[in-house]
């Protein structure tokens, strides 16, 4: 399913508000995903209307991004802030960044070379 930025924001905010419903694995019940899908209906613009499966898949992708950021910023010597992201500047840093992004699993970090992630604080609350 294609997701608009407004739908993603509504998804994250909804799950943030209902974070007490999160299970041990970081996932939510199917009923919670169904409630999110219903919450998203007024934002539908085109394409398939989101259902609980689409919501669950999108949540999985958001968790992957969150985990990639957590892993990156826990590495010794790596810079991260939620305004400038990895704050990559200069040829040597760019080369190192390119190698890091080329590794499978690190691709989720690609958008955050020099910018933060607008959902990070929400996910930090969901995963204390």
N, C-alpha and C positions, 0 to 999 in steps of 0.2 A: 504494500500500500504506500502511496505517496503521502507524506506528512508535510503540512504547512508549518512554519515556525509558530503560529498561533496555537495549532493543535498540540505541538510538542510542549509548549509552555503550559498549556492547560493540563496536559497529562502529568507533567512533573509537579505542578502545583497541587493537583488533586491527590496524587500519591503522597506528597509531602503532608498534606492535611490529614491523610488517613494512614500515616506511617505506623501507627500502633497496630495496624492490621498486617504488617509485614511478618513473614515467617522467618525461620532461622536461616534459610538459604538466601534471603534477600528478595524472594519473590512474594507475590501477594496471592490471595485466593482467587479462583476463577470468578467468583461473584464480585470481587473488587474490580477486576479487569472489566467485567460486564458493566459495572456502574460507571467506570471511566468512559467506556465506549458511549454509553448513553449521555454522559456529560459533554462529550465531544460533538454530538450530533448537530447542535446549532452552529458549529464552526465549519461544518462540511461545505467544501467549495466544489469539488469535482472528484470523479473517480469513485472507487468503492467506498461505501460507508464503513468505518472502522467497527470491528467487532472485538470480542474479548481476546481472540487469537492475535489479531493485529496489535492490540494494546500490549499483550504479553511479549510479543516479538520485539516491539519497539522498546519496551522496558528492558529487555535483555541487552539490546544494543546500547542503551544509555548506561547500564551497569558496566558494560565492557569499556566504555569511554571513561567512566569514573575509575574503574580499576586500573586502567592504563595511566591515568594521571597520578593516582596514589602510588603506583609502582615507580613511575618516573621521579616524582618528587622525593621518594624515600631513598633514591640512589645517592650515595655520597658524592658531594661536589656538584650536583645538578641543581640549577636554579629553577624555581617555579614560583610565580605569584599569579594571582587570579586576574591581574590587569594585563600583564605582558606575557603570560604563559611561560614558555621556556626562555624567552627573551634572547633569541639567537641573533647575534650580530657578528660580523667579521667572517672572513673566509674559512678560518680554521674551525670555528664553532659551527658554521654552516655545513662543512664537510662531515664533522662528527655527527651532527643532527641527521644528515642524509643517511649515514650508515645506521644510525639508531632506528630511523623510520623504516629502512629497508628490511629490517628483521620482522618476520611474521609475528603478529601480535602487537607490534608497536605502531602499526598503521593508524590506530585510533588516536594517536598523538599528533598526527600530521597537521590538523587545523590549528594547533596551539603553539606553533613556532613562535609567534609574537603576539598572541592574544590569549586571554583567559577563556573560561567556559562559563556561560551565564547560569548554568544549572548546578555548578559545583557546590555551592552553599546548601542548596536544597538536598542534594544527595548526601552531603556530609551529615545533615540532620537525620536523614533516613537511615544511614549507616554510621551510628555513633562510635 
